[in-house]
Amino acid sequence: MRFHSLQSTATTATLELRDGPIPEPGTQQLLVRMRAAGLNRGEFIIGHGLTKAGTSKPIGMEGAGEIVKLGTEVSGYALGDAVMGRCSGAFAEYAVMDAHEAIAMPANLTWEEAAAIPLTFLVVHDMLIAQGKLQAGEWVLITGVSSGVGVAAMQVAKALGARVIGTSGSQDKLDRLQALGLDVGLCTRTGDFHDAVMAATGGNGVDLVVNTVGGSVFAECVRTMAFQGRLATVGYVDGVLKSEIDIQALHAKRLVLFGVSNKLRNAPQRAAGIPAFVADLLPAIAAGRIHPVIDRVYPFEQLAEAKAHMEANRHLGKIVLAMPTATSATLPA
């Protein structure tokens, strides 16, 4: 089978298209014929810790496809079932998915739409519902709202009855998102949005901040928070890993600061959030009330072009890789 690999050094990361054997699923795993896989910025950035310097490994973190082989201890799935989920090495013709990470694919979704859901919307569920405790009527601020996670967070927040303020360096993207439900769009890439946020919220501030940008806007995010506000740090695409914290505001306003990452979680910890996601958000996805926004779909061979498109910040929503027809390689016995 063919798969994409990332060869990294201390400062560079190079994509390679390789050939290799079809993987064998473990006892509690599924072998999935991949149909599409979603791109996630963090997996290409060495400093994020998802890719270690001096290594070469299959790349891709989420996707969708049909089951072609079941592990001996797997129950509840059958050959040919359409599934989506997080999995390692998703940019491949075949990939192994833990059965506890697999989610039955709603019939209303295309392969590409399903591939855009697992990692992104599980992250959004974690920061908006599991940790963020978002309630109807509350205000949410999303920095970098036009990213894949940002758009998904906006959609889920609106579905929960919240009001959303988003920042982006592109007015065009903000205009397009306002057509999808964004309440307030602020065209900026820097930490200068406090006054506009306070004006929009009647001077109260926001109840939940989703910071997808990083340390360059962290202090400004804290300034915008309401009493008992919560702040989720989900990424640092700006590469700024340190910021001052206003201890007085943290103390007096009873703020909660939390991270959203699977980096140090083990497999059971990662899988623990799946049932709640399925209960809380999958019905809305299956009914079309929440619909993944796909910016562009690239052919399997054009991962490098897809990565360049993402790193140029031209996209709105998710970028997806569509898999080719599988090779005639023999499946493991």
N, C-alpha and C positions, 0 to 999 in steps of 0.2 A: 504494500500500500504506500501511498504518498502522504507525507506530513511536513509541516513547516517547523523548523527548529530555529532557536535563537542562540547564536554564538556570541558570548560577551567577554570583554576585557574590563579593566578597571574604569575605562572611559567610553567604550564604544559597545554597541550591540548590533550584530549583523544577522539578517534573516537568511536562512538557507532552506531550499526545498529538497527534501531527501526521500529515499525509498527505504522501507523497512518492513519487517514482518507484522502481520496483524496481531495486536495484543491479545493475550488470553485473560478472560475475566476471572477474578477471584471468586471464592465461594459465595460472597454476598455482593457481587457486582454484576453489571450488565455490559455486554458488548453492543455498542450502538453504531449503526451505519449513519455517520454524520451527514446531515443535509444542509446545515447552516451553523455558523458560529459567530458570536458577537465579539467585537473588539473592545478592550478596556485599556485605557491609557497607562495605568499603573504597571501592567505586566511588561511594558516596553522600557520602563525607566529603572535603571540599575539601582539608583539610590532609594527606591521604594522598598527594596528588600525582597521583592517577589522573584527577581532574577539576580543571582549572585555572580559577581565578577569571576571570570576565568572558567565558566561552565558552558556547556552546550546541552540544551534540553528541548523536547517538543514544547510548543507554545500553544496558547489558547486556553481559556478558563471557563467558557460556558457555550452551550450549543443545544441543538435539537436534532432528532433523527429517529429511526426506528430500531427496535431491539432485534438483533440477529442471533444472540446467544445469551443464555441465562446461567448465572452461577448456580452451583448445586444447592445452595441454601436460600435462594431467592424465591419468594412467594408474592403473589399479588400482581405479577406481570406475566405476559405471554409473548411469544415470538411475534414480531410484526407490530407490537404496540408502539404508538408514537409518544415519545417522551422528550422532555426538556430538562436541563439541569446544569449545575456546575460540574465540571470535570477537567482533569488535567490533560493537556495535549489535544484540545478541541479542534485545532486547525489541522484536521486530518480526515482521511476517508473513513477511518474507524477509530473509535476512542472507547475507553473503559469508563463507566460511570458507576459510582457507588449506588446501590439500590435505594439507600436512605436519602440520597440527594436527588433522585429522579422524581419528576413530577409529570403526571399524565397531561399530555398536551391538549388544551381546549380545541374543539373542532373548528372554531371560528378563526383560528390563527393560521397564517402561512408558516412555512418552515422558518423563513427569515424573521418574522415577527416573534415566533416562539424563541428563537435563538437570542433575541434581544432582551428577554425577560429574566432569566434565572439569577444571575449574579446581581444585576442592576436593581431589580425590584426586591430581591431579598435584602440588599443593603438598605434600600428605602424603607422597607418594613421594619428593619432593625432600628433605624434612626428616627423614624416618624412615630412608630407605634410601640415597639418593644421597649425602647429606651426613651424616646421623645415624648411619649404619652400625649400626643397631639389630640386636641378636642375641637369639636365644631365651634366656629366663631373666633378661634385664636388666629393670631398673625404669625406667618412664617416668612423669614428672610432666607433666600437662597442665593449665595454668591456663585457666579458662573452658572447661571440658570439654564444656559443653552447647551450644556454638556449632556451626555447620556443620562448620568445620575441626576443632574439638575432638572431636566425635562420630566423624568419619571417621578422625582420628588414633588414637582409642581402638580402633576396629574393626580397623584395619590392624595396630596394635601387638599386639593380641590374636591376630590371625591369624599373626603372626610369632613367637608364643610368648613375648612379653614380659608383664610384670605392670604394671598401670596404676593410678596415683593421679591423681584428678582433683579440681579445685576448682570450686565454683559457689556463687553466693549463694542457690540454691534447693535445699532438702533434697528436695523432691518430684522435681526433675529428677535429682538424684543417685540417688535410689531407683530411678527408671526406668532409669537407665544401669547400675546394678548388676545389674538383671535382664538387661541386654545384655552383661554381662561385666566391667564396671568392678570392679576389685579393692578399691580404697579410695576412698571419697568424703569430701571435706572441705568442709563448708559454710562458706564464707568468700568475701568479695570483696576482702580486704586481704592485705598481706604478713605474715601471722602463722602460716604453716603449717609452718615449719621443724621444730619439735619433733615434730609429728604425722608428718611425712614421715620423719624419722630413726627414730622408733619403729617405723613400718611396715616400714622397710628394715633393721631390726636395727642401726641406727647407721651404716650404710654410706653412705647417701644414694642418689640416683638417677643412673642412667647417662645418661639423656637427658631434657632439659626441653623442652617445647613451650610457649612463652610466647605466648599469643594475646591477653593483656591489655595489656601495655605496661610503661612505666617504673615504675609504682607498685609492681610486684611483682618487678622485675628483680633487685634486690639480694637479696631473699629467695630467689629462684630459684637464684642463685649459691651461697648458703649451703647449699642442699639437695644440691648436686652431689657425687657420689662422685669418687674418684680417676679421672682420665682421662674425666671426664664431659663431655657435649656439651650446649650450650644453643642452641636454635633460636628466633630472634625472628621471628614471623610476622605480628604485628599490634600495634597500640597503640590499642585502642578506648577506653582511659582518657584518651587525649590527652596523656599524660605522655611526653615525648620524650627526657628526660635522666634519668640515674641514676648513682650512684656505683658504681665497680667495685672489688672487693677484689683489688688487684693481687697481694697475698701468696697468696691462695687460687688465683688464676689461675696463678701461677708454680709454687707447691709441688704443687698437685694436677694440673698439666698439663692444664688445662681447655681446651676448644675452644668459642668463641662464634661463631655464624654467623647470617647473615640469610637469609630465604627470601622472595624478591621477584622479580617479572619486570619491575619498573618500568624498569630501565635496560638490560634485555636486548634485543637485536635479534631479528628474526624467526627466523634460523637458530639462535640460542642458545635461544630459547623452544622450538623444535621438537625440539631435540637430545635432550630427555628423554623424548619420546613413545615411542620403541621400547622403552626400559627399562621404562617404566610398563606398556606392553602385555605385555611378557614377565613382569614380576614380579607384577602385581596383576590384570590383566584376567582371567586364568583363574579366579581366586578369585571375582571379581565374576560372571563368566558361570556359575559353578557354584553361586552363591548363598551361598558361605561368607562373603563380604563383601557386605552389602546396604545401599544408601544409606537413611538414615533421613530421611523426609520429615515435617516438622512440619505443613505446611499448603500447599495449592495454591490460588492465587488466579486468578480470571479475568483475561484480558489487560487489560481496562479498569481493573482495581483495583490497579495497581502502587503507587499512593500508599498504599492501605490495607496492602498487603504490606510496604512500607517502614516504615510506622508500627508494624506488628506486630513487625518485626525490631528496630527501635530501642527498643521497649518491653521488649526482652529476655524476651519471653514464649515464645519458640520453643525447641524441642529438636531439633537437627539443621537440615536445610535448608528454606528457603521457596522455592517454585517458582511461576512464572507460566505458566499454560496459555494457548496462543495460540488465537484464534478461527479459524473457517473462513476461508480466504484470500479476499480480494476478487477480483473478476473482471478485475483489471488484467492487461494483456498482458505476458508475459515478454519480456525483451530478445531480439532475434533472434540 
